[in-house]
Amino acid sequence: QVQLVESGGGLVQAGDSLRLSCAASGRTFSSYSMGWFRQAPGKEHEFVAAISGGTGTTYYADSVKGRFTISRDNAKNTVYLQMNSLKPEDTAVYYCAQGPRGISPRTAQYDYWGQGTQVTVSS
């Protein structure tokens, strides 16, 4: 069984930064891609960022490029999402997920999900 636990969310002002963390357990962490997704009230679930298990290749949604950075520490079985220049439209529940060995932005390719952490950005 794979378990994922997110942390680091909170309430900040526009322009501030947050770093989200996701601790994983249950299977070989370094072999699998990891992704971040989010869902805001009244909006659809959306892809945010992903990082591959082998090469560490990253992929971002256009809405966060240049502001967010995904990274991983395989020794700690942890993936991070550094969020800079936060905007009110970034307000959402953020979820991490473990996916295929290759990078993927597709929700259906991710097998395990965390419970989510709330990020709220005031204007």
N, C-alpha and C positions, 0 to 999 in steps of 0.2 A: 504494500500500500504506500502510495506517495502522499505526503502531506505538505502543504504550502501555507505559510503564515506571513501575511503582510504587516508592516508597521511603518510609522513615520508620517502618517497623515496628520492634518490639523487645519486650523484657520489662520490664514495669512492675508496680507494686503496685496493688491496688484503690484507687480514688480518684484515681489519677494521670491525666495527660493525655498524648496523643500527637497529632501532626499528620502525616497521610499525604499524600504528593504523587503526582501522576500526570502525567508529561510525555508529550504527544501530538505526533505528526507524521504527515504523509501526505495530509491534506485540510483543507479550511477548518474550523478548529477552532471558531470562534465560531458557526457555523451549526448545530451539532449539540449535542444534549443529552449529558450525561455522567452516569454512574451509578457507585455503589459497591455491591458485593455482597460477601458473605462466606460461608465454609464452615468449620464446626468439625468436628473429628474425630467421626465417628459421627452427624453431623447433616446435614440437607438444606441445599443451597445456598439462600441467602436474600438478598432485596433489603434494602439499608441506606438509601440516599439517592440522589437524582437532582437535577439542575439543568438547566433548559431552555437551548437555544442562543440564543434570541432575547431573551426577557424576563428570564431569570435566575430564573424561578420554581423554588422548591425543593419537594421532597416527601420525607418521611421515613417509615421504618418505625416503628410504634408503640413498639417496643422501644428505640429510640434517641432519640426526640423529647425535646427539652430538654437533651440531653447532647452530641449530635453536630451539627456544622454543616458543610454542604457549600458550597464557594465555587469560583470560577474566576477566573483571570487570563488573559484572551484574548491579551494582548500577549505572554505567555510560553507560551501553549498548554499551560497547566497547570491541573489541577483539584486541590482540596485536600479533605481530610476532617479537621476538627478534632474530636478525641474527648476529651471531658472526663468526669470522674467514672466512669472505667472500672471495669467489673465483671468478675469471673472469667468470666461467661457471654459476654463480648465476645471471648474468646479464639477466634481463627479466622485463616484466611488471607483477606486482604482483596484484592479484585480491582477495578480500575477498568475501565470499558467505555465506548465511544462508541456512542450510539444515534441515534434519529430526531431531526428538527429540533424536534419537540414533546416535552414531558416524558413519560416513561414509566417505570413500575416493572416492566415486563414483560421478563424475560430474553430472550425471543425477538426483541424489537425492537432489541437491541444487536448490532451487526455486528462489532465489534472489541474484543478483550480483552487485558489485560496478563497478566503471569506471576504476579502476586500478591506480597504481602508479609505476613510472619507477625507477628501481634500476640498476645502472651501476657500475661495479667493474673493475677497471683498473689493469693490470698486472704489 
